[in-house]
Amino acid sequence: MSFLKKLFGGGGSETKTATPAEPVKELEHKGFLIKATPYKEGSEFQTCGVVSKEIDGAVKEHRFVRADRFPDINTAADIAIAKGRQLVDEQGDRIFG
């Protein structure tokens, strides 16, 4: 029964923190700014980040969340930076389209 409650949002006072934190680490890479913003999910930290770049006077952002979770915030931030670099290397400006 608890599975159904979780599936449909019934019962329980447990809340998830799905809001990314302030940037833990930042890195400029090929003209893009990558911010690691991992957030606490249970007892672990979820890999999350933002890739941004100013294009024609406007700041474009691409937020990403990965399934990877780690016991400490610094490892999650390091992986978020690596994932952000990978996104920039593979997609470049297409990441915003």
N, CA, C and O atoms as a printed pandas DataFrame, in Angstrom:
     atom_number atom_name residue_name chain_id  residue_number  x_coord  y_coord  z_coord
0              1         N          MET        A               1    0.811   -1.196    0.000
1              2        CA          MET        A               1    0.000    0.000    0.000
2              3         C          MET        A               1    0.857    1.264    0.000
3              4         O          MET        A               1    0.494    2.250   -0.642
4              5         N          SER        A               2    1.994    1.253    0.713
5              6        CA          SER        A               2    2.827    2.450    0.756
6              7         C          SER        A               2    3.386    2.781   -0.629
7              8         O          SER        A               2    3.625    3.948   -0.939
8              9         N          PHE        A               3    3.594    1.761   -1.458
9             10        CA          PHE        A               3    4.057    2.008   -2.822
10            11         C          PHE        A               3    3.042    2.866   -3.575
11            12         O          PHE        A               3    3.412    3.817   -4.263
12            13         N          LEU        A               4    1.763    2.522   -3.439
13            14        CA          LEU        A               4    0.717    3.280   -4.128
14            15         C          LEU        A               4    0.615    4.703   -3.589
15            16         O          LEU        A               4    0.386    5.645   -4.346
16            17         N          LYS        A               5    0.787    4.853   -2.275
17            18        CA          LYS        A               5    0.757    6.194   -1.701
18            19         C          LYS        A               5    1.887    7.044   -2.259
19            20         O          LYS        A               5    1.680    8.212   -2.590
20            21         N          LYS        A               6    3.081    6.468   -2.365
21            22        CA          LYS        A               6    4.214    7.211   -2.914
22            23         C          LYS        A               6    3.997    7.524   -4.388
23            24         O          LYS        A               6    4.328    8.611   -4.862
24            25         N          LEU        A               7    3.435    6.553   -5.104
25            26        CA          LEU        A               7    3.210    6.725   -6.535
26            27         C          LEU        A               7    2.222    7.849   -6.816
27            28         O          LEU        A               7    2.414    8.640   -7.739
28            29         N          PHE        A               8    1.167    7.912   -6.014
29            30        CA          PHE        A               8    0.121    8.900   -6.260
30            31         C          PHE        A               8    0.173   10.090   -5.315
31            32         O          PHE        A               8   -0.724   10.932   -5.324
32            33         N          GLY        A               9    1.231   10.163   -4.493
33            34        CA          GLY        A               9    1.440   11.336   -3.660
34            35         C          GLY        A               9    0.631   11.366   -2.380
35            36         O          GLY        A               9    0.561   12.413   -1.736
36            37         N          GLY        A              10    0.028   10.281   -1.992
37            38        CA          GLY        A              10   -0.775   10.274   -0.777
38            39         C          GLY        A              10    0.042    9.941    0.444
39            40         O          GLY        A              10    1.033    9.215    0.363
40            41         N          GLY        A              11   -0.376   10.474    1.583
41            42        CA          GLY        A              11    0.205   10.120    2.874
42            43         C          GLY        A              11    1.640   10.553    3.030
43            44         O          GLY        A              11    2.292   11.004    2.089
44            45         N          GLY        A              12    2.108   10.401    4.245
45            46        CA          GLY        A              12    3.511   10.688    4.533
46            47         C          GLY        A              12    3.804   12.165    4.629
47            48         O          GLY        A              12    3.253   12.974    3.883
48            49         N          SER        A              13    4.669   12.504    5.546
49            50        CA          SER        A              13    5.065   13.902    5.700
50            51         C          SER        A              13    6.455   14.138    5.132
51            52         O          SER        A              13    7.018   15.220    5.293
52            53         N          GLU        A              14    7.007   13.136    4.472
53            54        CA          GLU        A              14    8.346   13.242    3.913
54            55         C          GLU        A              14    8.312   14.118    2.671
55            56         O          GLU        A              14    7.490   13.910    1.779
56            57         N          THR        A              15    9.207   15.095    2.617
57            58        CA          THR        A              15    9.282   15.955    1.441
58            59         C          THR        A              15   10.657   15.812    0.822
59            60         O          THR        A              15   11.646   15.578    1.516
60            61         N          LYS        A              16   10.706   15.954   -0.480
61            62        CA          LYS        A              16   11.971   15.874   -1.205
62            63         C          LYS        A              16   12.468   17.284   -1.470
63            64         O          LYS        A              16   11.681   18.190   -1.743
64            65         N          THR        A              17   13.750   17.459   -1.389
65            66        CA          THR        A              17   14.349   18.735   -1.734
66            67         C          THR        A              17   14.841   18.635   -3.168
67            68         O          THR        A              17   15.929   18.122   -3.429
68            69         N          ALA        A              18   14.030   19.130   -4.091
69            70        CA          ALA        A              18   14.376   19.037   -5.502
70            71         C          ALA        A              18   14.829   20.378   -6.061
71            72         O          ALA        A              18   14.937   20.540   -7.277
72            73         N          THR        A              19   15.093   21.331   -5.190
73            74        CA          THR        A              19   15.549   22.631   -5.632
74            75         C          THR        A              19   17.068   22.676   -5.575
75            76         O          THR        A              19   17.652   22.486   -4.508
76            77         N          PRO        A              20   17.714   22.923   -6.709
77            78        CA          PRO        A              20   19.175   22.992   -6.688
78            79         C          PRO        A              20   19.665   24.092   -5.759
79            80         O          PRO        A              20   19.036   25.142   -5.626
80            81         N          ALA        A              21   20.780   23.837   -5.130
81            82        CA          ALA        A              21   21.383   24.789   -4.203
82            83         C          ALA        A              21   22.119   25.878   -4.973
83            84         O          ALA        A              21   22.172   25.864   -6.203
84            85         N          GLU        A              22   22.677   26.807   -4.237
85            86        CA          GLU        A              22   23.555   27.799   -4.846
86            87         C          GLU        A              22   24.745   27.063   -5.450
87            88         O          GLU        A              22   25.096   25.975   -4.995
88            89         N          PRO        A              23   25.363   27.646   -6.464
89            90        CA          PRO        A              23   26.508   26.965   -7.073
90            91         C          PRO        A              23   27.587   26.622   -6.054
91            92         O          PRO        A              23   27.991   27.456   -5.245
92            93         N          VAL        A              24   28.039   25.380   -6.116
93            94        CA          VAL        A              24   29.113   24.916   -5.243
94            95         C          VAL        A              24   30.455   25.182   -5.908
95            96         O          VAL        A              24   31.421   25.579   -5.258
96            97         N          LYS        A              25   30.493   24.957   -7.204
97            98        CA          LYS        A              25   31.698   25.200   -8.001
98            99         C          LYS        A              25   31.281   25.808   -9.325
99           100         O          LYS        A              25   30.178   25.567   -9.815
100          101         N          GLU        A              26   32.175   26.600   -9.901
101          102        CA          GLU        A              26   31.951   27.193  -11.222
102          103         C          GLU        A              26   33.209   27.028  -12.050
103          104         O          GLU        A              26   34.319   26.989  -11.519
104          105         N          LEU        A              27   33.019   26.930  -13.368
105          106        CA          LEU        A              27   34.146   26.784  -14.278
106          107         C          LEU        A              27   33.775   27.409  -15.614
107          108         O          LEU        A              27   32.671   27.202  -16.116
108          109         N          GLU        A              28   34.697   28.174  -16.189
109          110        CA          GLU        A              28   34.494   28.685  -17.532
110          111         C          GLU        A              28   35.170   27.712  -18.488
111          112         O          GLU        A              28   36.323   27.329  -18.294
112          113         N          HIS        A              29   34.429   27.316  -19.529
113          114        CA          HIS        A              29   34.938   26.327  -20.480
114          115         C          HIS        A              29   34.450   26.688  -21.878
115          116         O          HIS        A              29   33.251   26.650  -22.154
116          117         N          LYS        A              30   35.383   27.037  -22.755
117          118        CA          LYS        A              30   35.084   27.370  -24.153
118          119         C          LYS        A              30   34.029   28.464  -24.288
119          120         O          LYS        A              30   33.182   28.399  -25.179
120          121         N          GLY        A              31   34.071   29.458  -23.419
121          122        CA          GLY        A              31   33.121   30.569  -23.481
122          123         C          GLY        A              31   31.814   30.312  -22.747
123          124         O          GLY        A              31   30.955   31.194  -22.721
124          125         N          PHE        A              32   31.634   29.161  -22.161
125          126        CA          PHE        A              32   30.443   28.805  -21.398
126          127         C          PHE        A              32   30.785   28.863  -19.913
127          128         O          PHE        A              32   31.930   28.623  -19.528
128          129         N          LEU        A              33   29.807   29.176  -19.088
129          130        CA          LEU        A              33   29.979   29.119  -17.644
130          131         C          LEU        A              33   29.222   27.893  -17.145
131          132         O          LEU        A              33   28.022   27.756  -17.383
132          133         N          ILE        A              34   29.919   27.016  -16.463
133          134        CA          ILE        A              34   29.321   25.798  -15.913
134          135         C          ILE        A              34   29.264   25.946  -14.405
135          136         O          ILE        A              34   30.284   26.190  -13.760
136          137         N          LYS        A              35   28.067   25.798  -13.839
137          138        CA          LYS        A              35   27.877   25.893  -12.392
138          139         C          LYS        A              35   27.378   24.558  -11.872
139          140         O          LYS        A              35   26.395   24.016  -12.378
140          141         N          ALA        A              36   28.046   24.035  -10.876
141          142        CA          ALA        A              36   27.609   22.807  -10.212
142          143         C          ALA        A              36   26.645   23.199   -9.102
143          144         O          ALA        A              36   26.999   23.981   -8.220
144          145         N          THR        A              37   25.415   22.656   -9.140
145          146        CA          THR        A              37   24.404   22.986   -8.142
146          147         C          THR        A              37   23.768   21.713   -7.570
147          148         O          THR        A              37   22.549   21.552   -7.639
148          149         N          PRO        A              38   24.571   20.817   -7.013
149          150        CA          PRO        A              38   23.994   19.581   -6.471
150          151         C          PRO        A              38   23.035   19.884   -5.325
151          152         O          PRO        A              38   23.173   20.893   -4.634
152          153         N          TYR        A              39   22.071   19.005   -5.136
153          154        CA          TYR        A              39   21.121   19.191   -4.042
154          155         C          TYR        A              39   20.956   17.894   -3.268
155          156         O          TYR        A              39   21.203   16.804   -3.784
156          157         N          LYS        A              40   20.538   18.035   -2.032
157          158        CA          LYS        A              40   20.394   16.895   -1.134
158          159         C          LYS        A              40   19.149   16.107   -1.514
159          160         O          LYS        A              40   18.064   16.667   -1.668
160          161         N          GLU        A              41   19.321   14.821   -1.658
161          162        CA          GLU        A              41   18.235   13.892   -1.966
162          163         C          GLU        A              41   18.381   12.734   -0.993
163          164         O          GLU        A              41   19.215   11.851   -1.193
164          165         N          GLY        A              42   17.578   12.737    0.051
165          166        CA          GLY        A              42   17.747   11.741    1.094
166          167         C          GLY        A              42   19.052   11.999    1.829
167          168         O          GLY        A              42   19.287   13.103    2.320
168          169         N          SER        A              43   19.891   10.990    1.903
169          170        CA          SER        A              43   21.184   11.153    2.575
170          171         C          SER        A              43   22.315   11.386    1.580
171          172         O          SER        A              43   23.483   11.405    1.968
172          173         N          GLU        A              44   21.982   11.563    0.298
173          174        CA          GLU        A              44   22.998   11.737   -0.735
174          175         C          GLU        A              44   22.791   13.063   -1.464
175          176         O          GLU        A              44   21.819   13.779   -1.220
176          177         N          PHE        A              45   23.719   13.372   -2.359
177          178        CA          PHE        A              45   23.632   14.591   -3.152
178          179         C          PHE        A              45   23.454   14.234   -4.627
179          180         O          PHE        A              45   24.227   13.458   -5.188
180          181         N          GLN        A              46   22.426   14.811   -5.243
181          182        CA          GLN        A              46   22.084   14.575   -6.644
182          183         C          GLN        A              46   22.950   15.459   -7.530
183          184         O          GLN        A              46   23.150   16.637   -7.234
184          185         N          THR        A              47   23.458   14.895   -8.609
185          186        CA          THR        A              47   24.264   15.648   -9.562
186          187         C          THR        A              47   23.364   16.568  -10.373
187          188         O          THR        A              47   22.413   16.115  -11.011
188          189         N          CYS        A              48   23.665   17.851  -10.347
189          190        CA          CYS        A              48   22.829   18.850  -11.003
190          191         C          CYS        A              48   23.713   20.044  -11.363
191          192         O          CYS        A              48   24.686   20.335  -10.668
192          193         N          GLY        A              49   23.370   20.734  -12.453
193          194        CA          GLY        A              49   24.169   21.892  -12.826
194          195         C          GLY        A              49   23.480   22.772  -13.856
195          196         O          GLY        A              49   22.383   22.471  -14.326
196          197         N          VAL        A              50   24.148   23.862  -14.195
197          198        CA          VAL        A              50   23.654   24.828  -15.167
198          199         C          VAL        A              50   24.799   25.191  -16.101
199          200         O          VAL        A              50   25.910   25.483  -15.658
200          201         N          VAL        A              51   24.516   25.168  -17.394
201          202        CA          VAL        A              51   25.463   25.633  -18.404
202          203         C          VAL        A              51   24.869   26.916  -18.972
203          204         O          VAL        A              51   23.715   26.926  -19.400
204          205         N          SER        A              52   25.643   27.998  -18.980
205          206        CA          SER        A              52   25.113   29.261  -19.492
206          207         C          SER        A              52   26.134   29.944  -20.396
207          208         O          SER        A              52   27.336   29.686  -20.336
208          209         N          LYS        A              53   25.595   30.831  -21.239
209          210        CA          LYS        A              53   26.447   31.598  -22.146
210          211         C          LYS        A              53   25.662   32.820  -22.602
211          212         O          LYS        A              53   24.450   32.751  -22.807
212          213         N          GLU        A              54   26.363   33.934  -22.758
213          214        CA          GLU        A              54   25.730   35.131  -23.295
214          215         C          GLU        A              54   25.780   35.067  -24.818
215          216         O          GLU        A              54   26.847   34.954  -25.420
216          217         N          ILE        A              55   24.596   35.142  -25.422
217          218        CA          ILE        A              55   24.477   35.095  -26.880
218          219         C          ILE        A              55   23.623   36.280  -27.309
219          220         O          ILE        A              55   22.481   36.408  -26.870
220          221         N          ASP        A              56   24.160   37.145  -28.160
221          222        CA          ASP        A              56   23.456   38.334  -28.648
222          223         C          ASP        A              56   22.883   39.173  -27.507
223          224         O          ASP        A              56   21.755   39.659  -27.596
224          225         N          GLY        A              57   23.654   39.340  -26.447
225          226        CA          GLY        A              57   23.253   40.181  -25.334
226          227         C          GLY        A              57   22.311   39.543  -24.330
227          228         O          GLY        A              57   21.958   40.174  -23.334
228          229         N          ALA        A              58   21.898   38.310  -24.568
229          230        CA          ALA        A              58   21.002   37.606  -23.638
230          231         C          ALA        A              58   21.705   36.371  -23.085
231          232         O          ALA        A              58   22.402   35.662  -23.811
232          233         N          VAL        A              59   21.514   36.126  -21.807
233          234        CA          VAL        A              59   22.120   34.949  -21.183
234          235         C          VAL        A              59   21.189   33.759  -21.384
235          236         O          VAL        A              59   20.033   33.772  -20.961
236          237         N          LYS        A              60   21.715   32.744  -22.034
237          238        CA          LYS        A              60   20.979   31.495  -22.258
238          239         C          LYS        A              60   21.440   30.487  -21.216
239          240         O          LYS        A              60   22.625   30.431  -20.885
240          241         N          GLU        A              61   20.500   29.682  -20.691
241          242        CA          GLU        A              61   20.840   28.678  -19.693
242          243         C          GLU        A              61   20.264   27.319  -20.067
243          244         O          GLU        A              61   19.178   27.211  -20.637
244          245         N          HIS        A              62   21.017   26.305  -19.729
245          246        CA          HIS        A              62   20.551   24.920  -19.865
246          247         C          HIS        A              62   20.789   24.242  -18.525
247          248         O          HIS        A              62   21.933   24.082  -18.101
248          249         N          ARG        A              63   19.714   23.842  -17.859
249          250        CA          ARG        A              63   19.828   23.145  -16.575
250          251         C          ARG        A              63   19.821   21.647  -16.836
251          252         O          ARG        A              63   19.106   21.159  -17.712
252          253         N          PHE        A              64   20.626   20.926  -16.064
253          254        CA          PHE        A              64   20.655   19.476  -16.218
254          255         C          PHE        A              64   20.697   18.804  -14.852
255          256         O          PHE        A              64   21.281   19.321  -13.899
256          257         N          VAL        A              65   20.065   17.646  -14.785
257          258        CA          VAL        A              65   20.081   16.805  -13.593
258          259         C          VAL        A              65   20.423   15.409  -14.070
259          260         O          VAL        A              65   19.860   14.930  -15.055
260          261         N          ARG        A              66   21.327   14.763  -13.389
261          262        CA          ARG        A              66   21.720   13.397  -13.725
262          263         C          ARG        A              66   21.297   12.466  -12.600
263          264         O          ARG        A              66   21.084   12.906  -11.470
264          265         N          ALA        A              67   21.179   11.220  -12.898
265          266        CA          ALA        A              67   20.754   10.229  -11.918
266          267         C          ALA        A              67   21.831    9.934  -10.882
267          268         O          ALA        A              67   21.548    9.328   -9.849
268          269         N          ASP        A              68   23.053   10.354  -11.148
269          270        CA          ASP        A              68   24.167   10.068  -10.246
270          271         C          ASP        A              68   23.956   10.726   -8.891
271          272         O          ASP        A              68   23.599   11.901   -8.804
272          273         N          ARG        A              69   24.183    9.951   -7.835
273          274        CA          ARG        A              69   24.120   10.473   -6.464
274          275         C          ARG        A              69   25.391   10.083   -5.725
275          276         O          ARG        A              69   25.964    9.018   -5.953
276          277         N          PHE        A              70   25.817   10.975   -4.831
277          278        CA          PHE        A              70   27.063   10.767   -4.110
278          279         C          PHE        A              70   26.887   11.108   -2.639
279          280         O          PHE        A              70   26.011   11.898   -2.287
280          281         N          PRO        A              71   27.717   10.517   -1.771
281          282        CA          PRO        A              71   27.574   10.758   -0.339
282          283         C          PRO        A              71   28.016   12.152    0.105
283          284         O          PRO        A              71   27.646   12.600    1.190
284          285         N          ASP        A              72   28.810   12.847   -0.731
285          286        CA          ASP        A              72   29.244   14.182   -0.326
286          287         C          ASP        A              72   29.043   15.183   -1.461
287          288         O          ASP        A              72   29.073   14.830   -2.640
288          289         N          ILE        A              73   28.839   16.423   -1.076
289          290        CA          ILE        A              73   28.499   17.483   -2.029
290          291         C          ILE        A              73   29.649   17.792   -2.989
291          292         O          ILE        A              73   29.403   18.129   -4.147
292          293         N          ASN        A              74   30.885   17.686   -2.535
293          294        CA          ASN        A              74   32.024   18.014   -3.399
294          295         C          ASN        A              74   32.181   17.021   -4.543
295          296         O          ASN        A              74   32.502   17.422   -5.661
296          297         N          THR        A              75   31.963   15.744   -4.287
297          298        CA          THR        A              75   32.030   14.755   -5.369
298          299         C          THR        A              75   30.914   14.998   -6.374
299          300         O          THR        A              75   31.142   14.942   -7.583
300          301         N          ALA        A              76   29.705   15.268   -5.879
301          302        CA          ALA        A              76   28.576   15.559   -6.774
302          303         C          ALA        A              76   28.866   16.797   -7.618
303          304         O          ALA        A              76   28.523   16.837   -8.800
304          305         N          ALA        A              77   29.496   17.806   -7.019
305          306        CA          ALA        A              77   29.844   19.027   -7.750
306          307         C          ALA        A              77   30.911   18.750   -8.809
307          308         O          ALA        A              77   30.814   19.250   -9.929
308          309         N          ASP        A              78   31.917   17.965   -8.468
309          310        CA          ASP        A              78   32.957   17.615   -9.437
310          311         C          ASP        A              78   32.373   16.883  -10.643
311          312         O          ASP        A              78   32.752   17.159  -11.781
312          313         N          ILE        A              79   31.460   15.959  -10.397
313          314        CA          ILE        A              79   30.831   15.209  -11.486
314          315         C          ILE        A              79   29.936   16.130  -12.309
315          316         O          ILE        A              79   29.876   15.992  -13.531
316          317         N          ALA        A              80   29.239   17.068  -11.668
317          318        CA          ALA        A              80   28.401   18.026  -12.403
318          319         C          ALA        A              80   29.250   18.882  -13.336
319          320         O          ALA        A              80   28.847   19.147  -14.469
320          321         N          ILE        A              81   30.411   19.314  -12.875
321          322        CA          ILE        A              81   31.314   20.097  -13.726
322          323         C          ILE        A              81   31.771   19.253  -14.917
323          324         O          ILE        A              81   31.800   19.733  -16.050
324          325         N          ALA        A              82   32.124   18.011  -14.658
325          326        CA          ALA        A              82   32.557   17.114  -15.749
326          327         C          ALA        A              82   31.433   16.889  -16.752
327          328         O          ALA        A              82   31.673   16.892  -17.959
328          329         N          LYS        A              83   30.208   16.692  -16.267
329          330        CA          LYS        A              83   29.062   16.500  -17.165
330          331         C          LYS        A              83   28.786   17.768  -17.961
331          332         O          LYS        A              83   28.454   17.698  -19.144
332          333         N          GLY        A              84   28.920   18.926  -17.319
333          334        CA          GLY        A              84   28.728   20.193  -18.027
334          335         C          GLY        A              84   29.751   20.387  -19.134
335          336         O          GLY        A              84   29.415   20.829  -20.233
336          337         N          ARG        A              85   31.002   20.053  -18.837
337          338        CA          ARG        A              85   32.044   20.141  -19.876
338          339         C          ARG        A              85   31.734   19.208  -21.036
339          340         O          ARG        A              85   31.925   19.567  -22.198
340          341         N          GLN        A              86   31.256   18.011  -20.719
341          342        CA          GLN        A              86   30.904   17.045  -21.752
342          343         C          GLN        A              86   29.772   17.588  -22.628
343          344         O          GLN        A              86   29.822   17.452  -23.851
344          345         N          LEU        A              87   28.761   18.197  -22.023
345          346        CA          LEU        A              87   27.662   18.790  -22.789
346          347         C          LEU        A              87   28.174   19.878  -23.728
347          348         O          LEU        A              87   27.782   19.931  -24.894
348          349         N          VAL        A              88   29.046   20.742  -23.221
349          350        CA          VAL        A              88   29.603   21.821  -24.045
350          351         C          VAL        A              88   30.422   21.238  -25.188
351          352         O          VAL        A              88   30.290   21.672  -26.332
352          353         N          ASP        A              89   31.267   20.259  -24.886
353          354        CA          ASP        A              89   32.124   19.668  -25.916
354          355         C          ASP        A              89   31.307   18.963  -27.001
355          356         O          ASP        A              89   31.658   19.026  -28.179
356          357         N          GLU        A              90   30.241   18.305  -26.619
357          358        CA          GLU        A              90   29.436   17.550  -27.578
358          359         C          GLU        A              90   28.422   18.394  -28.330
359          360         O          GLU        A              90   28.152   18.133  -29.503
360          361         N          GLN        A              91   27.846   19.418  -27.665
361          362        CA          GLN        A              91   26.735   20.155  -28.276
362          363         C          GLN        A              91   27.017   21.616  -28.579
363          364         O          GLN        A              91   26.405   22.186  -29.484
364          365         N          GLY        A              92   27.917   22.225  -27.852
365          366        CA          GLY        A              92   28.196   23.642  -28.082
366          367         C          GLY        A              92   26.940   24.483  -27.928
367          368         O          GLY        A              92   26.149   24.242  -27.017
368          369         N          ASP        A              93   26.741   25.466  -28.802
369          370        CA          ASP        A              93   25.578   26.348  -28.725
370          371         C          ASP        A              93   24.251   25.630  -28.971
371          372         O          ASP        A              93   23.194   26.150  -28.612
372          373         N          ARG        A              94   24.293   24.450  -29.573
373          374        CA          ARG        A              94   23.048   23.699  -29.823
374          375         C          ARG        A              94   22.354   23.286  -28.538
375          376         O          ARG        A              94   21.178   22.922  -28.550
376          377         N          ILE        A              95   23.077   23.341  -27.436
377          378        CA          ILE        A              95   22.517   22.954  -26.142
378          379         C          ILE        A              95   21.300   23.823  -25.783
379          380         O          ILE        A              95   20.432   23.390  -25.025
380          381         N          PHE        A              96   21.240   25.037  -26.322
381          382        CA          PHE        A              96   20.170   25.966  -26.008
382          383         C          PHE        A              96   18.985   25.872  -26.974
383          384         O          PHE        A              96   17.954   26.510  -26.759
384          385         N          GLY        A              97   19.131   25.095  -28.012
385          386        CA          GLY        A              97   18.087   25.056  -29.046
386          387         C          GLY        A              97   17.205   23.936  -28.946
387          388         O          GLY        A              97   16.291   23.796  -29.758
